[in-house]
Amino acid sequence: MATVFQPFSIRSIQLRNRIVVSPMCQYSSEDGFANDWHLVHLGSRAIGGAGLIICEATAVSPEGRITNGDLGIWKDEHIDTLKRITHFIHQHGSIAGIQLAHAGRKASTPLPWKGGASLKEDEGAWQTVAPSPIAYKEGMHIPVELDIAGIEKVIDDFRNAALRAKTAGFKVAEIHAAHGYLLHQFLSPLSNRRTDEYGGSFENRTRLLLQVVEAVRNIWTDELPLFVRISATDYAEGGWTLEDSIALAKDLKNKGVDLIDCSSGGNVHNAKIKAGPLYQTSFAEQIRKETGIKTGAVGMITTAAEAESIISQGKADLVLLARQMLRDPYFALHAAQELGEDVDWAVQYERAK
């Protein structure tokens, strides 16, 4: 059997294969509520054969949204529409995951297709927060520096969001600590200039993420897998590095994290990134090798052969696909055919197999 189609067990969960739908923002919510778009978008990837489907960056608080179209899980009323989605995903053989997120200084921005750096007051802008009062780039809001009470609220927001996610039926939780969002902002010395216990040393800059992980792990119980997405490097002098990521991965493993989802960049607006096929896979490979923790590879993985090579060569335990899943919701079924694997299709579609 092709290694990418071998089942994958993690805690009490078994994935039917190693193909994961990466969390991708849809910017299609009102007041954080999931709707028919999310059901069809995520549900079609379950029909399409993916082993794990991670719901987009889901805001743990209203101020943690990137845009006012972000999905949310900051109130109990959000649970029912999410539960409809998880039920459908599980009904069709995939596992439903959710990415819990807070955008920090990169919040309060327009929908991507509307353009612009930050929302204006008459567009519904809100106050952004961050470890330090440093804008992501010129033209964006200057965030308010979080005080200790604000930091404690962030931890509580992640904890409460995890409880709602569990109630909604999600089986995997991923904490978003990448792409220049709030937890990444605390990790990087380029965005964290604090002089208290949350700034300065590596230990201090990683403190908030570890506290969030501990809070979520306590809710998420021993049976359910917990992932963390990180940016393995800032691609900038004086910033977060791969060596930092390896050290962090060891700490996260000790805190009960099961897998590191290895992305990169996003915290420095003018970083020079040489993107190309599999350009982030080496991060997953090295973190896995150096720490023994499971990893997921993500970033311009577009073919069955690429996915198979990553798993068969031991570079990662899972492959996460983003844009390719937008182009082809049935990637996993097509990859199985290409690799000579006979996998189950939805019975309604079997006549097309």
C-alpha positions in Angstrom: 0.0 0.0 0.0 1.2 3.5 -0.8 2.4 5.0 2.5 0.3 8.1 2.2 -2.8 5.8 2.2 -1.8 3.9 5.3 -4.1 4.6 8.3 -2.6 6.9 10.9 -3.4 6.5 14.6 -2.9 9.3 17.1 -4.3 9.0 20.6 -7.8 7.5 20.2 -8.3 8.8 16.7 -7.5 6.9 13.5 -7.3 8.7 10.2 -8.1 6.6 7.1 -5.0 8.1 5.3 -2.3 10.8 5.8 -3.9 13.4 3.6 -5.1 16.5 5.5 -7.1 19.5 4.3 -5.1 22.4 5.7 -7.1 25.2 7.5 -8.0 27.9 4.9 -9.9 31.0 5.8 -13.1 31.5 3.8 -14.0 35.0 5.2 -17.6 34.0 4.7 -19.2 34.3 8.2 -21.5 36.8 9.8 -20.9 37.4 13.5 -18.6 34.3 13.4 -21.3 31.8 12.5 -20.7 28.9 10.2 -23.2 28.6 7.3 -24.0 26.6 4.2 -20.8 27.7 2.5 -18.7 26.1 5.3 -20.8 22.9 5.2 -20.4 22.5 1.5 -16.7 23.6 1.4 -15.6 21.2 4.2 -18.2 18.5 3.5 -17.1 18.1 -0.1 -13.5 17.4 1.1 -14.8 14.6 3.3 -16.6 13.2 0.2 -13.3 13.7 -1.5 -11.5 11.2 0.7 -9.2 13.3 2.9 -8.3 11.7 6.2 -8.5 14.9 8.3 -10.2 18.1 7.6 -9.1 21.1 9.7 -11.6 23.9 9.8 -10.2 27.3 9.1 -8.7 29.7 11.6 -11.6 30.1 14.1 -11.4 33.2 16.3 -11.5 32.6 20.0 -12.7 36.2 20.6 -14.3 38.9 18.4 -11.1 41.0 18.6 -9.1 37.9 17.5 -10.7 37.9 14.1 -8.6 38.8 11.1 -11.7 40.2 9.3 -15.3 40.6 10.2 -16.0 37.6 7.9 -13.9 35.2 10.1 -15.4 32.0 11.6 -15.8 32.2 15.3 -16.1 30.1 18.4 -16.3 32.8 21.1 -19.8 32.2 22.2 -22.0 29.1 22.8 -24.4 30.1 20.0 -21.7 29.2 17.5 -21.8 25.5 18.5 -24.8 24.2 16.7 -23.8 25.3 13.2 -20.4 23.8 13.7 -21.9 20.6 15.0 -23.8 20.2 11.8 -20.5 20.3 9.9 -18.6 17.9 12.2 -21.5 15.4 12.0 -21.4 15.4 8.2 -17.6 15.0 8.0 -17.6 12.1 10.4 -20.6 10.5 8.6 -18.4 10.3 5.5 -15.3 8.8 7.0 -13.1 11.8 7.7 -12.1 13.3 11.0 -13.1 16.9 11.8 -10.4 19.2 13.2 -10.5 22.9 14.1 -7.8 25.6 14.2 -8.2 27.9 17.2 -6.8 31.4 16.5 -6.2 35.0 17.6 -4.9 37.4 15.0 -3.4 39.9 17.4 -2.0 42.9 15.5 -3.1 41.5 12.2 -6.8 41.7 13.1 -9.3 44.3 12.0 -8.5 44.1 8.3 -10.9 44.1 5.3 -12.0 41.0 3.4 -9.0 40.1 1.2 -10.9 40.7 -2.1 -11.8 44.2 -0.9 -8.2 45.3 -0.4 -6.7 47.7 2.1 -4.4 47.3 5.1 -6.8 48.0 8.0 -10.5 48.6 8.5 -11.5 52.2 8.9 -13.7 53.4 11.7 -16.8 53.6 9.5 -16.1 50.1 8.3 -16.4 48.6 11.7 -12.8 48.7 12.8 -11.9 47.4 16.3 -8.9 47.9 18.6 -6.1 45.4 17.9 -3.8 43.9 20.6 -0.3 42.5 20.6 2.7 41.8 22.8 4.0 45.2 22.0 2.5 48.4 20.3 4.2 47.7 16.9 2.1 47.7 13.7 2.6 44.8 11.3 3.4 47.3 8.6 2.8 51.0 7.7 -0.9 51.8 7.3 -2.1 49.2 9.7 -3.5 49.8 13.2 -1.0 50.2 16.0 -2.0 47.6 18.5 -2.5 48.1 22.3 0.1 46.2 24.3 -1.6 43.4 26.3 -1.4 43.8 30.1 -1.4 40.8 32.4 -5.2 40.8 32.6 -5.4 40.9 28.8 -3.0 38.0 28.6 -5.1 36.0 31.1 -8.2 36.7 29.0 -6.4 35.3 25.9 -5.7 32.1 27.8 -9.3 31.9 29.0 -10.6 32.6 25.5 -8.6 29.6 24.1 -9.7 27.4 27.0 -13.4 28.3 26.5 -13.0 27.9 22.7 -11.6 24.4 23.2 -14.6 23.4 25.3 -17.0 24.7 22.7 -15.0 22.9 20.0 -15.2 19.6 21.9 -19.0 20.1 22.4 -19.4 20.8 18.7 -17.8 17.4 17.9 -14.3 18.2 16.7 -11.8 15.4 17.3 -8.6 17.3 16.6 -7.7 20.8 17.8 -4.9 22.9 16.4 -3.6 26.0 18.1 -2.5 28.6 15.6 0.9 30.0 16.6 2.1 30.8 13.1 1.8 33.3 10.3 2.4 36.4 12.4 -0.8 36.0 14.5 -0.9 36.7 18.2 0.9 33.7 19.6 3.6 34.0 16.9 3.9 37.7 17.7 4.8 36.7 21.3 7.4 34.1 20.1 9.3 36.5 17.8 11.7 39.1 19.2 10.8 41.2 16.1 7.3 41.7 17.4 7.8 41.1 21.1 9.7 43.9 22.8 8.4 43.3 26.3 10.5 43.5 29.4 8.2 41.5 31.7 7.8 37.7 32.1 6.4 37.5 28.6 9.3 39.1 26.8 13.0 39.0 26.4 14.3 35.5 26.8 13.2 32.4 24.8 11.6 31.1 27.9 9.6 34.3 28.4 8.6 34.7 24.8 7.3 31.1 24.6 5.5 31.4 27.9 2.1 32.4 26.6 1.9 29.7 24.0 2.8 27.0 26.6 0.1 28.4 28.9 -2.4 28.3 26.1 -1.4 24.7 25.3 -1.7 23.7 28.9 -5.2 25.3 29.2 -6.4 23.6 26.0 -4.9 20.3 26.8 -6.7 20.2 30.1 -10.0 20.6 28.2 -9.1 18.4 25.3 -8.6 15.3 27.5 -6.1 12.5 26.9 -8.1 10.8 24.2 -8.0 13.6 21.6 -5.0 14.9 19.6 -3.7 18.4 19.9 -1.6 20.0 17.2 0.2 23.3 17.1 0.9 25.2 13.9 4.1 27.2 14.0 6.1 29.3 11.6 9.5 27.5 11.7 11.3 30.7 10.7 10.6 34.4 10.3 13.1 34.6 7.4 14.5 37.7 8.9 17.6 38.7 10.8 17.0 38.8 14.6 13.7 36.9 14.3 12.4 33.5 15.1 14.6 30.7 13.7 14.4 27.0 13.0 16.7 26.4 16.0 14.1 28.2 18.1 11.4 26.0 16.6 13.2 22.8 17.5 13.6 23.9 21.1 9.9 25.0 21.2 8.8 21.6 19.8 10.6 19.8 22.6 8.7 21.9 25.1 5.4 21.4 23.3 5.9 17.7 23.3 6.4 17.8 27.0 3.1 19.7 27.4 1.1 17.0 25.6 1.2 18.3 22.0 1.0 15.5 19.5 2.0 17.0 16.3 3.7 20.2 15.0 2.2 21.6 11.8 5.3 23.2 10.2 4.6 26.3 8.2 6.8 29.5 8.0 6.8 33.3 7.7 4.0 35.8 8.1 5.4 37.9 10.9 7.6 40.2 8.8 5.8 41.9 5.9 8.9 42.3 3.7 10.6 39.0 4.4 12.2 37.4 1.4 10.7 33.9 1.0 11.8 31.6 -1.8 8.6 29.7 -2.2 8.4 26.6 -4.4 7.2 23.0 -4.4 7.7 21.4 -0.9 9.6 24.5 0.3 8.6 24.0 3.9 8.9 20.2 4.0 12.5 20.4 5.3 11.2 22.1 8.5 8.9 19.2 9.2 11.7 16.8 8.5 14.2 18.4 10.8 11.9 19.1 13.7 10.7 15.4 13.5 14.3 14.2 13.4 15.6 16.4 16.2 12.7 16.0 18.7 10.8 12.8 17.9 7.5 14.6 17.8 5.1 13.9 14.9 5.0 16.6 12.2 2.9 17.7 9.4 4.3 19.1 6.1 2.5 21.9 4.4 3.3 24.3 1.6 2.9 23.9 -2.2 2.3 20.1 -2.0 0.3 19.6 -5.2 0.7 16.0 -6.5 0.1 12.5 -5.3 3.8 11.7 -6.0 4.9 14.6 -3.7 2.6 13.5 -0.9 3.8 9.9 -1.2 7.5 10.9 -1.2 7.1 12.9 2.0 5.5 10.1 3.9 7.5 7.2 2.4 10.8 9.0 3.1 9.9 9.8 6.7 10.0 13.5 6.3 6.6 14.0 8.0 3.7 12.0 9.4 1.0 13.9 7.6 0.7 16.1 4.5 -1.5 19.1 4.6 -2.8 20.5 1.3 -4.3 24.0 0.9 -4.6 25.6 -2.5 -4.5 22.2 -4.2 -7.6 21.2 -2.2 -9.3 24.4 -3.5 -8.5 23.3 -7.0 -9.5 19.7 -6.4 -11.8 18.8 -3.5 -11.4 15.2 -4.5 -7.6 15.2 -4.5 -7.4 12.1 -2.2 -9.6 10.0 -4.5 -7.6 11.1 -7.5 -4.3 10.4 -5.7 -5.5 6.9 -4.8 -6.2 6.2 -8.5 -2.8 7.6 -9.5 -1.0 5.5 -6.9 -2.9 2.3 -7.7 -4.9 2.2 -4.4 -8.5 1.0 -4.1 -10.2 3.2 -1.6 -13.8 3.6 -0.6 -15.9 6.3 -2.4 -19.2 7.6 -1.1 -21.8 5.1 -2.2 -23.7 7.8 -4.2 -20.6 8.3 -6.3 -19.4 4.7 -6.8 -20.8 4.4 -10.3 -18.2 7.0 -11.3 -15.3 5.1 -9.8 
